[in-house]
Amino acid sequence: MKPRNTSDREAALLALLQQLYVDEMTEGQLLRALRRDVLGLSQTRYSDLVGISRRTLSDLEGDKGNVTLEVMNRVFKPLGLQVGLLPRKRRLLEQALKRSE
């Protein structure tokens, strides 16, 4: 069920991002969960919204294919996210997140 208000959507977004940051989910799984569970949109509706084909969206959600940074940012923008650089080492990521708090 899709969160009903802004604070519920933000809480769901943060919970899913935390799973991504600790390698419990992939970027594709994150995109699918946000599109479906937070926004409540089908692949067709979301792909129309962001201006890509449904097939490209499906490939992204399945962690397949090779897309540009521009497409990744276009896909994540309606979710309030942008693609960025994160340390691959978990310890460094944890340190970076602590400093930003």
C-alpha positions as CSV (number, residue, x, y, z in Angstrom):
1,M,0.0,0.0,0.0
2,K,1.3,3.4,-1.0
3,P,2.1,5.8,1.9
4,R,-0.6,8.4,2.2
5,N,1.2,11.6,3.1
6,T,4.5,13.4,2.6
7,S,6.0,12.3,5.9
8,D,5.0,8.7,5.3
9,R,6.6,8.8,1.8
10,E,9.8,10.3,3.2
11,A,10.0,7.7,6.0
12,A,9.6,4.9,3.4
13,L,12.2,6.5,1.1
14,L,14.7,6.7,4.0
15,A,14.1,3.1,5.1
16,L,14.7,1.9,1.5
17,L,17.8,4.1,1.1
18,Q,19.2,2.6,4.3
19,Q,18.8,-0.9,2.8
20,L,20.6,0.3,-0.4
21,Y,23.5,1.8,1.6
22,V,24.1,-1.4,3.6
23,D,23.9,-3.6,0.4
24,E,20.6,-5.2,1.3
25,M,19.1,-4.1,-2.1
26,T,20.3,-2.9,-5.5
27,E,19.6,0.3,-7.2
28,G,17.1,-1.5,-9.5
29,Q,15.3,-3.0,-6.5
30,L,15.2,0.4,-4.9
31,L,13.7,2.0,-8.0
32,R,11.1,-0.7,-8.2
33,A,10.1,-0.4,-4.5
34,L,9.9,3.4,-4.7
35,R,7.9,3.4,-8.0
36,R,5.5,0.7,-6.9
37,D,5.2,1.0,-3.1
38,V,5.8,4.7,-2.5
39,L,4.3,6.3,-5.6
40,G,1.9,3.5,-6.5
41,L,2.6,3.7,-10.2
42,S,2.8,1.0,-12.9
43,Q,5.9,0.7,-15.1
44,T,4.0,2.1,-18.0
45,R,2.8,5.2,-16.1
46,Y,6.2,5.8,-14.5
47,S,8.1,5.3,-17.8
48,D,5.8,7.8,-19.5
49,L,6.4,10.3,-16.6
50,V,10.2,10.2,-16.9
51,G,10.3,9.9,-20.7
52,I,11.9,6.5,-21.2
53,S,10.5,3.3,-22.6
54,R,8.9,0.7,-20.4
55,R,11.5,-1.8,-21.5
56,T,14.3,0.5,-20.3
57,L,12.6,0.9,-17.0
58,S,12.1,-2.8,-16.7
59,D,15.8,-3.3,-17.4
60,L,16.8,-0.8,-14.8
61,E,14.6,-2.4,-12.2
62,G,16.1,-5.7,-13.1
63,D,19.7,-4.3,-12.8
64,K,20.2,-5.1,-16.5
65,G,21.5,-3.0,-19.3
66,N,23.8,-0.1,-19.5
67,V,22.2,3.4,-19.2
68,T,23.7,6.9,-19.1
69,L,24.0,9.0,-16.0
70,E,21.5,11.3,-17.6
71,V,18.8,8.6,-17.8
72,M,19.5,7.4,-14.2
73,N,19.0,11.0,-13.0
74,R,15.9,11.4,-15.0
75,V,14.5,8.1,-13.5
76,F,15.3,9.0,-9.9
77,K,14.4,12.7,-10.0
78,P,10.6,12.3,-9.4
79,L,11.6,10.3,-6.3
80,G,13.7,13.2,-5.0
81,L,17.0,11.5,-5.7
82,Q,20.0,12.0,-7.9
83,V,22.7,9.6,-8.8
84,G,25.9,10.4,-6.9
85,L,29.2,9.0,-5.8
86,L,29.3,6.8,-2.8
87,P,32.3,5.0,-1.3
88,R,32.3,1.3,-2.1
89,K,33.8,0.4,1.3
90,R,31.0,0.2,3.9
91,R,33.2,1.7,6.6
92,L,33.9,4.8,4.5
93,L,30.2,5.2,3.7
94,E,29.3,5.0,7.4
95,Q,31.9,7.6,8.2
96,A,30.7,9.9,5.5
97,L,27.1,9.6,6.6
98,K,28.0,10.3,10.3
99,R,29.7,13.5,9.3
100,S,26.7,14.8,7.4
101,E,24.3,14.3,10.4
